[in-house]
């Protein structure tokens, strides 16, 4: 048995907080009404759904009417992008995004590119940042939407979203940001941030899986993906996942308290302890993503001369849960497209490792990782055909 069990894959998903679970449980059995029914059972559930909507809105300082519930972050991304493309297709057919977006964004843009839209995919620098001048120059008179993720899921880099949104406002272009990794972990104020559409997901902030939200700024119009009963203001038909939505609202409420209490600063301290300790102990290792403009819980590395998959297996055997590359593609033997877009060569990108902290991560957990990982790297390098010549 491992000496310790340490989960370090919170960018992939978080556990459901006990307080969140307790709020959800009655909606599986006792409070079972359809929230669209007019009777007492339905009205009771509708009240809870709207309370959840209010809590999610408060998390990002939006109006409840601007929060549209979805079946997850990927659906919200698709709804934002395809919804704008469908609604504004007669105005223009040019779209702008970046090379390091989550597949839910990047693949949606590529799909639209096969259906009559002109898509510009912007490069990033070695830290994963988009150049603001290149972003500005990419916007054309026929550009209807730009989409840039708030923070990257793989390397943790936070983009200059405020500046990008301001540029889009100047140019009359709608701006969407996938904030799945950021929402619930860093302050987001949509009264101040010039963003038109923003994506969130409950399971990244200690809520249930399969529940997301799309913020749609008042006055912005999008076309629905799913037609039917007209739920969610006519933009996402289908009977609501009431237990999941209640859980999302509870998770958002807890996230607000965590951010306000300063817990994030402790998370950042432990992150830096991990980053500094790993770079010091493992030769030929490097941080991926920006050193300071990064999520407070996110540490990601490339360790040369070994395969990331081999590291994951040995870490798992030692009781440490981590990932190599993005969570949605970690089963692939191909190197990370994010790291390649940042200029890393294939061999180096194959040695990627992502360690993402959670609210229960302790200093003892960090110490265990720093004790366990260097011998694993040493063993794997001794067997590696790619090890450097001595």
C-alpha positions as CSV (number, residue, x, y, z in Angstrom):
1,X,0.0,0.0,0.0
2,X,1.2,3.6,-0.7
3,X,2.5,5.5,2.3
4,X,0.1,8.3,1.5
5,X,-2.8,9.0,-0.9
6,X,-2.4,12.4,-2.5
7,X,-4.9,13.6,-5.2
8,X,-3.2,16.2,-7.4
9,X,-5.5,16.3,-10.4
10,X,-8.0,19.0,-9.4
11,X,-7.8,20.6,-12.9
12,X,-9.4,17.4,-14.2
13,X,-12.1,17.4,-11.6
14,X,-12.7,18.0,-7.9
15,X,-14.6,16.0,-5.3
16,X,-18.1,17.0,-4.4
17,X,-17.9,19.0,-1.1
18,X,-19.9,17.4,1.7
19,X,-21.9,20.5,2.2
20,X,-22.8,20.5,-1.5
21,X,-23.8,16.9,-1.4
22,X,-26.1,17.4,1.6
23,X,-27.9,20.2,-0.3
24,X,-28.3,18.0,-3.4
25,X,-29.6,14.8,-1.7
26,X,-33.3,15.9,-1.1
27,X,-33.7,16.6,-4.8
28,X,-33.1,12.9,-5.7
29,X,-36.1,11.7,-3.8
30,X,-38.1,14.1,-1.5
31,X,-38.1,17.2,-3.7
32,X,-38.8,15.6,-7.0
33,X,-41.2,18.0,-8.7
34,X,-40.6,19.3,-12.2
35,X,-39.5,22.9,-11.8
36,X,-41.7,23.9,-14.8
37,X,-44.9,22.6,-13.2
38,X,-47.2,25.1,-11.6
39,X,-48.2,23.0,-8.6
40,X,-46.6,23.1,-5.2
41,X,-44.1,20.3,-5.9
42,X,-42.9,22.2,-9.0
43,X,-42.9,25.6,-7.4
44,X,-40.7,24.3,-4.5
45,X,-38.1,23.0,-6.9
46,X,-38.3,26.1,-9.1
47,X,-37.5,28.3,-6.1
48,X,-34.3,26.2,-5.4
49,X,-33.2,26.4,-9.1
50,X,-33.5,30.1,-9.1
51,X,-31.6,30.3,-5.8
52,X,-28.8,28.3,-7.4
53,X,-28.9,30.7,-10.4
54,X,-28.6,33.6,-8.0
55,X,-25.5,32.1,-6.3
56,X,-23.8,31.3,-9.6
57,X,-24.5,34.9,-10.7
58,X,-23.1,36.3,-7.5
59,X,-19.9,34.3,-7.9
60,X,-19.0,36.3,-11.0
61,X,-21.0,39.5,-10.1
62,X,-23.6,39.0,-12.9
63,X,-27.4,39.3,-12.9
64,X,-29.3,36.0,-12.4
65,X,-31.1,36.5,-15.7
66,X,-27.7,36.4,-17.4
67,X,-26.9,32.9,-16.2
68,X,-28.0,30.1,-18.4
69,X,-27.6,26.6,-17.0
70,X,-26.2,23.8,-19.3
71,X,-25.1,20.2,-19.1
72,X,-21.5,21.1,-18.6
73,X,-18.7,23.4,-19.7
74,X,-18.3,21.8,-23.1
75,X,-22.0,22.3,-23.9
76,X,-21.8,25.9,-22.7
77,X,-18.8,26.6,-25.0
78,X,-20.6,25.1,-28.0
79,X,-23.7,27.1,-27.2
80,X,-21.8,30.3,-27.0
81,X,-19.8,29.8,-30.2
82,X,-22.4,28.2,-32.4
83,X,-25.1,30.4,-30.9
84,X,-23.3,33.5,-32.0
85,X,-22.3,32.1,-35.3
86,X,-25.9,31.2,-36.1
87,X,-27.3,34.5,-34.9
88,X,-24.8,36.8,-36.6
89,X,-23.9,34.7,-39.6
90,X,-25.4,37.3,-42.0
91,X,-23.3,40.1,-40.4
92,X,-20.0,38.3,-40.8
93,X,-18.4,34.9,-40.9
94,X,-15.0,35.5,-39.4
95,X,-14.1,34.0,-36.0
96,X,-10.9,34.3,-33.9
97,X,-9.5,31.9,-31.3
98,X,-6.2,30.6,-30.1
99,X,-4.1,27.5,-30.6
100,X,-4.3,26.4,-26.9
101,X,-8.0,26.4,-26.3
102,X,-9.8,23.5,-24.7
103,X,-11.1,21.1,-27.4
104,X,-14.7,22.2,-26.6
105,X,-13.7,25.5,-28.1
106,X,-11.0,24.6,-30.6
107,X,-12.9,21.8,-32.2
108,X,-16.1,23.8,-32.4
109,X,-14.2,26.6,-34.3
110,X,-12.7,24.0,-36.6
111,X,-16.2,22.5,-37.2
112,X,-17.5,25.9,-38.1
113,X,-14.5,26.3,-40.4
114,X,-15.9,23.4,-42.4
115,X,-19.3,25.0,-42.6
116,X,-18.6,28.3,-44.3
117,X,-16.9,30.3,-41.6
118,X,-13.4,31.8,-41.8
119,X,-11.4,30.9,-38.6
120,X,-8.2,32.6,-37.4
121,X,-6.3,30.6,-34.8
122,X,-3.8,32.8,-33.1
123,X,-0.4,31.5,-31.8
124,X,0.9,31.9,-28.3
125,X,4.4,32.6,-26.8
126,X,6.5,30.3,-24.7
127,X,4.5,31.1,-21.6
128,X,1.2,30.4,-23.3
129,X,0.2,34.0,-23.6
130,X,-1.5,35.6,-26.6
131,X,0.2,38.8,-28.0
132,X,-2.3,41.7,-27.7
133,X,-1.1,43.4,-30.9
134,X,-1.6,40.1,-32.8
135,X,-5.1,39.8,-31.3
136,X,-6.0,43.3,-32.2
137,X,-4.7,42.9,-35.8
138,X,-6.7,39.6,-36.2
139,X,-10.0,41.4,-35.8
140,X,-11.6,42.4,-39.1
141,X,-14.8,44.2,-40.1
142,X,-16.5,40.9,-40.6
143,X,-15.3,39.4,-37.3
144,X,-18.3,38.4,-35.2
145,X,-16.8,36.5,-32.3
146,X,-13.4,36.1,-30.5
147,X,-13.0,33.3,-27.9
148,X,-9.9,33.1,-25.6
149,X,-9.8,31.0,-22.5
150,X,-9.5,32.8,-19.2
151,X,-6.9,30.3,-17.9
152,X,-5.4,27.3,-19.6
153,X,-6.3,23.9,-18.2
154,X,-2.9,22.3,-19.0
155,X,-0.3,25.0,-18.1
156,X,-2.4,27.3,-15.9
157,X,-1.5,30.6,-17.7
158,X,-4.0,33.4,-17.2
159,X,-4.7,35.5,-20.3
160,X,-5.1,39.3,-20.3
161,X,-8.9,38.9,-20.6
162,X,-9.7,42.5,-19.6
163,X,-7.5,44.0,-22.3
164,X,-8.8,41.5,-24.9
165,X,-12.4,42.3,-24.1
166,X,-11.7,46.0,-24.3
167,X,-10.2,45.5,-27.8
168,X,-13.3,43.6,-28.9
169,X,-15.5,46.4,-27.5
170,X,-13.6,48.9,-29.6
171,X,-14.0,46.8,-32.7
172,X,-17.6,45.8,-32.1
173,X,-16.8,42.1,-31.8
174,X,-18.5,39.8,-29.3
175,X,-16.0,38.2,-26.8
176,X,-16.3,34.8,-25.2
177,X,-14.0,33.3,-22.6
178,X,-13.9,29.7,-21.3
179,X,-13.5,30.3,-17.6
180,X,-14.0,26.7,-16.5
181,X,-10.6,26.6,-14.8
182,X,-10.8,30.1,-13.3
183,X,-14.3,30.5,-12.0
184,X,-14.5,29.6,-8.4
185,X,-10.8,29.9,-7.9
186,X,-9.9,33.6,-8.6
187,X,-12.1,36.7,-8.4
188,X,-14.2,37.4,-11.5
189,X,-16.3,40.6,-11.7
190,X,-18.4,40.7,-14.9
191,X,-19.6,44.2,-14.0
192,X,-16.1,45.3,-14.7
193,X,-14.8,42.7,-17.1
194,X,-15.7,43.5,-20.8
195,X,-16.8,40.0,-21.6
196,X,-20.0,39.1,-23.5
197,X,-20.1,35.3,-22.8
198,X,-18.4,33.2,-20.2
199,X,-18.4,29.5,-19.5
200,X,-18.3,27.8,-16.1
201,X,-18.5,24.2,-14.8
202,X,-19.6,23.0,-11.4
203,X,-17.2,20.0,-11.1
204,X,-14.1,22.3,-11.2
205,X,-15.2,24.0,-7.9
206,X,-16.3,21.0,-5.7
207,X,-19.7,20.7,-7.3
208,X,-21.3,17.8,-9.3
209,X,-20.2,16.7,-12.8
210,X,-22.5,17.3,-15.8
211,X,-23.6,20.8,-14.8
212,X,-22.4,24.0,-16.3
213,X,-23.4,27.6,-17.0
214,X,-23.1,30.1,-19.7
215,X,-23.1,33.8,-18.8
216,X,-24.7,35.8,-21.6
217,X,-24.5,39.5,-21.1
218,X,-27.8,41.3,-21.2
219,X,-28.6,42.4,-24.7
220,X,-26.4,39.7,-26.4
221,X,-28.5,37.4,-28.6
222,X,-27.5,33.8,-29.4
223,X,-29.4,31.0,-31.1
224,X,-30.2,27.8,-29.2
225,X,-28.6,24.5,-29.9
226,X,-31.4,22.4,-28.4
227,X,-35.0,23.0,-29.2
228,X,-38.0,21.7,-27.2
229,X,-39.8,22.9,-24.2
230,X,-38.2,26.3,-24.1
231,X,-36.4,26.0,-20.7
232,X,-33.6,28.3,-19.7
233,X,-35.1,31.3,-21.4
234,X,-35.7,29.4,-24.5
235,X,-32.0,28.8,-25.1
236,X,-31.5,25.3,-23.6
237,X,-34.6,23.1,-23.8
238,X,-35.0,20.0,-21.6
239,X,-36.1,19.3,-18.0
240,X,-33.5,20.7,-15.7
241,X,-31.1,18.6,-13.7
242,X,-32.4,20.0,-10.4
243,X,-30.1,18.2,-8.0
244,X,-27.1,19.1,-10.2
245,X,-28.1,22.8,-10.4
246,X,-28.7,23.0,-6.6
247,X,-25.3,21.5,-6.2
248,X,-23.8,24.1,-8.5
249,X,-25.3,26.9,-6.6
250,X,-24.0,25.5,-3.3
251,X,-20.5,25.0,-4.8
252,X,-20.6,28.6,-6.0
253,X,-21.6,29.9,-2.6
254,X,-18.7,28.0,-1.0
255,X,-16.3,29.3,-3.7
256,X,-17.2,32.9,-2.8
257,X,-16.4,32.2,0.8
258,X,-13.1,30.6,0.0
259,X,-12.0,33.5,-2.2
260,X,-13.2,36.1,0.4
261,X,-11.4,34.3,3.2
262,X,-8.0,34.3,1.6
263,X,-7.7,30.6,1.3
264,X,-6.5,31.1,-2.2
265,X,-3.3,32.7,-0.9
266,X,-2.5,29.6,1.1
267,X,-3.1,27.5,-2.0
268,X,-0.7,29.8,-3.9
269,X,2.0,29.4,-1.2
270,X,1.8,25.6,-1.4
271,X,1.8,25.8,-5.2
272,X,5.1,27.8,-5.1
273,X,6.5,25.4,-2.6
274,X,5.9,22.6,-5.0
275,X,7.2,24.4,-8.0
276,X,10.4,25.6,-6.4
277,X,11.0,22.3,-4.7
278,X,10.5,20.2,-7.8
279,X,12.7,22.4,-10.0
280,X,15.4,22.3,-7.4
281,X,15.4,18.6,-6.9
282,X,15.0,17.4,-10.5
283,X,17.7,18.3,-13.1
284,X,16.5,19.1,-16.6
285,X,13.0,20.0,-15.5
286,X,11.2,23.2,-16.4
287,X,8.0,24.9,-15.5
288,X,5.4,25.2,-18.3
289,X,3.1,28.3,-18.4
290,X,3.8,31.7,-16.9
291,X,5.5,31.8,-13.6
292,X,3.2,34.3,-11.9
293,X,0.3,34.8,-14.3
294,X,-1.1,31.4,-13.5
295,X,-3.9,29.8,-11.5
296,X,-3.1,29.7,-7.8
297,X,-3.5,25.9,-7.6
298,X,-1.7,25.0,-10.8
299,X,1.8,23.5,-11.2
300,X,2.9,22.0,-14.6
301,X,6.3,20.9,-15.8
302,X,8.2,19.2,-18.5
303,X,10.8,16.7,-17.3
304,X,13.2,15.7,-20.1
305,X,14.3,12.3,-21.2
306,X,11.3,10.4,-19.9
307,X,7.7,9.8,-20.9
308,X,4.9,11.4,-19.0
309,X,2.8,8.2,-19.0
310,X,5.5,6.3,-17.3
311,X,5.7,9.0,-14.5
312,X,1.9,8.8,-14.1
313,X,1.9,5.0,-13.6
314,X,4.7,5.2,-11.0
315,X,3.1,8.1,-9.2
316,X,-0.2,6.2,-9.1
317,X,1.6,3.2,-7.6
318,X,3.0,5.6,-4.9
319,X,-0.5,6.9,-4.2
320,X,-0.2,10.2,-6.1
321,X,-2.9,11.1,-8.7
322,X,-1.6,13.4,-11.4
323,X,-1.9,13.9,-15.2
324,X,0.2,14.3,-18.2
325,X,-1.1,16.7,-20.8
326,X,-4.7,17.8,-20.6
327,X,-7.2,15.6,-18.8
328,X,-9.4,15.1,-21.9
329,X,-6.5,13.7,-24.0
330,X,-4.3,12.0,-21.4
331,X,-5.1,8.6,-22.9
332,X,-3.4,9.6,-26.2
333,X,0.3,8.9,-26.9
334,X,0.5,12.1,-29.0
335,X,2.3,15.0,-27.3
336,X,0.2,17.8,-26.0
337,X,-1.0,20.2,-28.7
338,X,-0.8,23.0,-26.1
339,X,2.9,22.4,-25.4
340,X,3.7,22.1,-29.1
341,X,1.9,25.4,-29.7
342,X,4.1,27.0,-27.0
343,X,7.2,26.0,-29.0
344,X,8.3,22.8,-27.1
345,X,9.7,20.0,-29.2
346,X,8.0,16.6,-29.3
347,X,10.5,14.9,-27.0
348,X,10.2,17.5,-24.3
349,X,6.4,17.7,-24.6
350,X,6.2,14.0,-24.0
351,X,7.6,14.5,-20.5
352,X,4.8,16.7,-19.3
353,X,3.4,16.5,-15.8
354,X,0.5,18.4,-14.3
355,X,0.1,18.6,-10.5
356,X,-2.9,20.7,-9.4
357,X,-3.7,21.3,-5.8
358,X,-7.1,21.3,-4.0
359,X,-8.5,22.9,-0.9
360,X,-7.5,20.0,1.2
361,X,-3.9,19.7,-0.1
362,X,-1.5,20.1,2.8
363,X,2.2,20.9,3.2
364,X,2.7,17.3,4.1
365,X,1.3,16.3,0.8
366,X,3.7,18.6,-1.0
367,X,6.6,17.1,1.0
368,X,5.5,13.6,0.0
369,X,5.5,14.5,-3.7
370,X,8.9,16.1,-3.4
371,X,10.2,13.0,-1.7
372,X,8.6,10.6,-4.1
373,X,9.0,12.1,-7.6
374,X,12.8,12.6,-7.9
375,X,13.6,8.8,-7.4
376,X,10.9,8.0,-9.9
377,X,12.5,10.3,-12.4
378,X,15.9,8.9,-11.7
379,X,14.8,5.3,-12.2
380,X,12.9,6.1,-15.5
381,X,15.9,8.1,-16.9
382,X,18.2,5.1,-16.2
383,X,16.0,3.0,-18.4
384,X,15.3,5.7,-21.0
385,X,16.7,5.5,-24.5
386,X,16.4,9.3,-24.6
387,X,18.6,10.0,-21.6
388,X,21.3,12.5,-22.3
389,X,24.8,11.3,-22.9
390,X,27.0,11.3,-19.8
